[in-house]
Amino acid sequence: MMLRNRRGSSSVLVILTFLLLMVFSILAISSSYADYRLAEKNADWTREYYLLEGEASEFISSINKVLEGNSGIGLEDSIRIIQSTHTEAEIQDYPELIEISRILKNDSGSELLLKMEIYRIAPDQAIVSAVKILPEDFEYDESIEFEDVEVIEDD
């Protein structure tokens, strides 16, 4: 019976185990870093959204103060006051209501659309009808040029 030399097989097993642990640790670190970047982007987006929402709340409050404070002078005069104090707001007059819309922007370029309605039946308060985050402008990268491919047909 011939005995085989098993010397060094445990060293190979230890080295393979060490390499396997290194691969798993590198995968765990890269996955953690990707999660960290995603959480950072989510935190930035949330911060920007709530800053814009705070500006929208201030705008709504100022409009409602004008409407409540000037209830005796009439709706048209209140709208003139709103136009003079908020020149960036767009005001549209309809037979049954007046719509006030404004796009709020922050430093990073995010935009929030705010629409409010003032009904002629109850002109003492503006009702928020829409609050939307506007998508960012997207431009295609036209620097890549594609060539027409010639199709060779086999007969």
PyMOL commands that set and color helices and strands:
alter all, ss='L'
color gray80, all
select helices_A, chain A and resi 9-69+75-85
alter helices_A, ss='H'
color red, helices_A
select strands_A, chain A and resi 90-93+97-105+111-119+127-134
alter strands_A, ss='S'
color yellow, strands_A
deselect
rebuild
show_as cartoon
